[in-house]
Amino acid sequence: MTSVREQAGIRWRRYRPRQRLFHNPLGLMPLVNLALLIMLFMLLHASFVRQPSSAVQLPAAAFLTGTPYGLMVVTLTQEGLFFFNDERVTLDGLATAFRNAVRNQKTTAITIEADVRVPYGVILRVMNMATTAGLQQVNLATRPSFGEEVMP
């Protein structure tokens, strides 16, 4: 005679589906891992460029000499906004930011990205603030002309 427990097991087996959709879910794991690794690789090797929230139209220039990466950057927008290393500052706070940067960093060069519509006096004022703070090299960012006519 069979016990009640064995009969329950037989009954349970009788109603169990014979075919499963995924017999071994571990077979899919290498493919999932590969997909995640490819996504991680693409994220890590993508070039992310931080830009201020306002678009800056740089003036065109015929020369193509560049400055090294990693310099401090001041961005002056048409709306009168100032960004130092992609952080918004006021014009008065720019002098303090320059002094702190000279104290904390080894480089003494800065690049000014000024919109083409920013008054020349504002650019000169920022340049004077930078040299007063101890920055020895002030670069003005331009965009390459690529054949368009540049005013001499």
C-alpha positions as CSV (number, residue, x, y, z in Angstrom):
1,M,0.0,0.0,0.0
2,T,1.1,3.5,-0.8
3,S,1.0,6.2,1.7
4,V,-1.0,9.4,1.3
5,R,2.2,11.3,0.8
6,E,3.3,9.2,-2.2
7,Q,-0.2,9.5,-3.8
8,A,0.0,13.3,-3.4
9,G,3.4,13.3,-5.1
10,I,2.0,11.3,-8.0
11,R,-1.0,13.5,-8.3
12,W,1.2,16.6,-8.3
13,R,3.4,15.2,-11.0
14,R,0.5,14.5,-13.1
15,Y,-0.6,18.1,-13.3
16,R,2.9,19.6,-13.7
17,P,3.4,20.9,-17.3
18,R,5.7,18.6,-19.3
19,Q,7.3,21.4,-21.3
20,R,8.8,24.6,-19.9
21,L,9.5,27.6,-22.0
22,F,13.0,28.0,-20.6
23,H,14.6,24.7,-19.5
24,N,17.8,26.3,-18.3
25,P,17.8,30.0,-17.6
26,L,21.5,29.9,-17.0
27,G,22.1,29.5,-20.7
28,L,20.9,33.1,-21.2
29,M,23.2,34.6,-18.6
30,P,26.3,34.8,-20.8
31,L,24.4,36.7,-23.4
32,V,23.0,39.1,-20.8
33,N,26.5,39.6,-19.3
34,L,27.8,40.3,-22.8
35,A,25.1,42.9,-23.5
36,L,25.7,44.6,-20.2
37,L,29.5,44.7,-20.8
38,I,29.1,46.2,-24.2
39,M,26.8,48.9,-22.8
40,L,29.2,49.6,-20.0
41,F,32.1,49.8,-22.5
42,M,30.1,52.2,-24.7
43,L,29.2,54.4,-21.7
44,L,32.8,54.6,-20.5
45,H,34.3,55.4,-23.8
46,A,31.7,57.9,-25.0
47,S,33.0,61.5,-25.2
48,F,31.0,63.6,-22.8
49,V,31.6,67.3,-23.2
50,R,30.2,69.5,-20.5
51,Q,28.9,72.8,-21.9
52,P,27.2,75.7,-20.1
53,S,23.5,76.0,-20.4
54,S,23.7,78.9,-22.8
55,A,25.0,78.4,-26.3
56,V,28.1,80.5,-27.1
57,Q,28.9,81.5,-30.7
58,L,32.6,81.9,-30.9
59,P,34.2,84.3,-33.4
60,A,35.9,82.8,-36.4
61,A,39.7,83.0,-36.9
62,A,42.0,82.0,-39.8
63,F,44.6,80.4,-37.6
64,L,44.2,76.9,-36.2
65,T,46.7,76.7,-33.3
66,G,45.1,75.2,-30.3
67,T,45.6,75.2,-26.5
68,P,46.1,72.1,-24.5
69,Y,43.2,70.4,-22.7
70,G,42.7,70.8,-19.0
71,L,43.0,74.5,-18.8
72,M,40.6,76.6,-16.8
73,V,37.8,77.9,-18.9
74,V,35.8,81.1,-18.5
75,T,32.7,81.3,-20.7
76,L,31.0,84.7,-21.4
77,T,27.5,84.5,-22.9
78,Q,25.5,87.0,-24.8
79,E,23.0,87.3,-22.0
80,G,25.7,88.5,-19.6
81,L,26.2,85.2,-17.8
82,F,29.6,84.1,-16.6
83,F,30.7,80.5,-16.2
84,F,34.0,79.4,-14.6
85,N,34.8,75.8,-15.3
86,D,31.2,75.2,-16.1
87,E,29.9,76.7,-12.9
88,R,27.9,79.9,-13.0
89,V,29.5,82.8,-11.2
90,T,29.0,86.6,-11.0
91,L,31.5,89.0,-12.4
92,D,32.6,89.9,-8.9
93,G,32.8,86.2,-7.9
94,L,35.1,85.6,-10.9
95,A,38.0,87.4,-9.3
96,T,37.6,85.2,-6.2
97,A,37.4,82.1,-8.4
98,F,40.6,83.1,-10.2
99,R,42.5,83.6,-7.0
100,N,41.3,80.2,-5.6
101,A,42.2,78.5,-8.8
102,V,45.7,80.0,-8.9
103,R,46.2,78.9,-5.3
104,N,44.9,75.3,-5.8
105,Q,46.2,74.4,-9.3
106,K,49.6,74.2,-10.9
107,T,48.6,75.7,-14.2
108,T,48.6,79.4,-14.7
109,A,46.8,79.5,-18.0
110,I,43.2,80.2,-18.8
111,T,41.0,80.2,-21.8
112,I,38.2,82.7,-22.4
113,E,35.3,81.6,-24.5
114,A,33.4,84.8,-25.3
115,D,30.3,85.0,-27.5
116,V,30.8,87.1,-30.6
117,R,28.2,89.5,-29.3
118,V,29.9,90.1,-25.9
119,P,31.2,93.7,-25.6
120,Y,35.0,94.1,-26.0
121,G,35.2,95.9,-22.7
122,V,33.7,93.0,-20.7
123,I,36.3,90.7,-22.3
124,L,39.1,93.1,-21.3
125,R,37.8,93.4,-17.8
126,V,37.8,89.6,-17.4
127,M,41.4,89.4,-18.9
128,N,42.6,92.1,-16.4
129,M,41.0,90.2,-13.5
130,A,42.8,87.0,-14.6
131,T,46.2,88.6,-14.8
132,T,45.7,90.5,-11.5
133,A,44.9,87.1,-9.9
134,G,48.2,85.7,-11.1
135,L,47.2,83.9,-14.3
136,Q,50.1,84.4,-16.7
137,Q,48.6,83.2,-19.9
138,V,45.2,84.2,-21.1
139,N,43.9,82.5,-24.3
140,L,40.9,83.6,-26.3
141,A,38.9,80.7,-27.9
142,T,37.8,81.0,-31.5
143,R,36.3,78.6,-34.0
144,P,38.1,77.7,-37.2
145,S,36.9,79.6,-40.3
146,F,37.0,76.7,-42.8
147,G,37.1,79.0,-45.8
148,E,34.5,81.6,-44.7
149,E,35.6,85.2,-44.9
150,V,37.2,86.5,-41.7
151,M,37.4,90.3,-41.1
152,P,41.1,91.4,-41.0
